[in-house]
Structures are given as structure tokens and as C-alpha cells.
Amino acid sequence: MAGPLDVDVLESLIRFAHSTIRSGCAELVLQLNALTDFPTRLFSDLHRLDQTARLHRCHLQLLGLDEAVATALCTSRAAVTSPTDHRR
């Protein structure tokens, strides 16, 4: 996945992942390090996806999520403290 994750893309991703898990796969890898925006629902959907994976004995890997969140936070902080910010 790359770029902003809107609600429609998130729904498609989660639906595809659930379908893949239910089909009997042994491992599902989601590479998320290029995400630039995170809908609040992402984290609850990933939690439910993890529960489904465990139930079906499918190893779920979320690659790059920590880095994506850190990058988004750094970008947000830089925007808030930019030189044109007169709130200081």
C-alpha cells in the first residue's frame, strides 16, 4: 500500500485480507510503510484482522507500520512548527 488510505481503499484492503485468510493461506504480509494518512478505523480493522488470522492459524505480518506512523507524525510536527507558524 502507498499514499493516503481512504475509507474505500481501506475497506477493499481489509475485505481482500479477510478473504485471503479464510482461503487457508499460512501467511499474509501487508506492507504498509508507504502509507501517508491513517483513518482512525485502520487500527481497529487491523486488530480484527489479527484476530481472524489467529483463528485460522495464518501468520499475519504488518511490515513498515511503525515507520509509516513515525513518518506521518514527523511530517505533522514539522507542519505545526514550520517557520510560517505564528502561534509560537
C-alpha positions as CSV (number, residue, x, y, z in Angstrom):
1,M,0.0,0.0,0.0
2,A,1.2,3.5,-0.7
3,G,-0.2,7.0,-0.2
4,P,-3.3,8.1,1.6
5,L,-5.6,5.3,2.8
6,D,-9.1,6.5,2.3
7,V,-12.2,4.6,3.5
8,D,-12.9,2.8,0.2
9,V,-9.3,1.6,-0.2
10,L,-9.3,0.5,3.5
11,E,-12.5,-1.5,3.0
12,S,-11.1,-3.2,-0.1
13,L,-7.8,-4.0,1.6
14,I,-9.5,-5.5,4.7
15,R,-12.0,-7.4,2.7
16,F,-9.2,-8.9,0.5
17,A,-7.1,-9.7,3.6
18,H,-10.0,-11.5,5.3
19,S,-10.8,-13.4,2.1
20,T,-7.2,-14.5,1.7
21,I,-7.0,-15.7,5.4
22,R,-10.3,-17.6,5.1
23,S,-9.0,-19.3,1.9
24,G,-6.4,-21.1,4.1
25,C,-3.2,-19.2,3.5
26,A,-0.4,-19.9,6.0
27,E,0.9,-16.3,5.9
28,L,-0.3,-12.9,4.9
29,V,2.1,-10.0,4.6
30,L,0.8,-6.4,4.3
31,Q,3.5,-3.8,3.5
32,L,2.3,-0.5,5.0
33,N,5.5,1.6,5.2
34,A,4.5,3.9,2.3
35,L,1.2,5.0,3.9
36,T,0.9,8.7,4.4
37,D,-2.5,9.0,6.0
38,F,-4.3,6.8,8.6
39,P,-8.1,6.7,9.0
40,T,-8.9,6.0,12.7
41,R,-10.7,2.9,11.6
42,L,-7.4,1.4,10.3
43,F,-6.2,0.3,13.7
44,S,-9.5,-1.4,14.8
45,D,-9.7,-3.1,11.4
46,L,-6.1,-4.4,11.8
47,H,-6.9,-5.6,15.3
48,R,-9.9,-7.6,14.0
49,L,-7.8,-8.9,11.1
50,D,-5.2,-10.1,13.5
51,Q,-7.9,-12.0,15.5
52,T,-9.2,-13.6,12.3
53,A,-5.7,-14.6,11.3
54,R,-5.0,-16.2,14.7
55,L,-8.3,-18.1,14.5
56,H,-7.4,-19.5,11.1
57,R,-3.7,-20.1,12.1
58,C,-2.5,-17.7,9.5
59,H,0.7,-15.7,10.3
60,L,-0.1,-12.0,9.8
61,Q,2.8,-9.6,9.2
62,L,2.3,-5.8,9.1
63,L,5.6,-4.6,7.6
64,G,6.5,-1.0,7.9
65,L,3.6,0.2,10.1
66,D,5.8,1.6,12.8
67,E,7.9,3.5,10.2
68,A,4.8,4.8,8.4
69,V,3.3,6.1,11.7
70,A,6.6,7.7,12.7
71,T,6.9,9.4,9.3
72,A,3.3,10.7,9.5
73,L,4.0,12.1,13.0
74,C,7.2,13.7,12.0
75,T,5.5,15.3,8.9
76,S,2.7,16.5,11.1
77,R,5.0,18.0,13.7
78,A,7.1,19.7,11.0
79,A,3.9,21.3,9.6
80,V,2.8,22.5,13.0
81,T,6.2,24.1,13.8
82,S,7.0,25.5,10.4
83,P,8.6,28.9,10.2
84,T,5.3,30.4,8.9
85,D,3.5,29.2,12.0
86,H,2.8,32.3,14.1
87,R,1.3,30.5,17.1
88,R,4.6,30.2,19.0
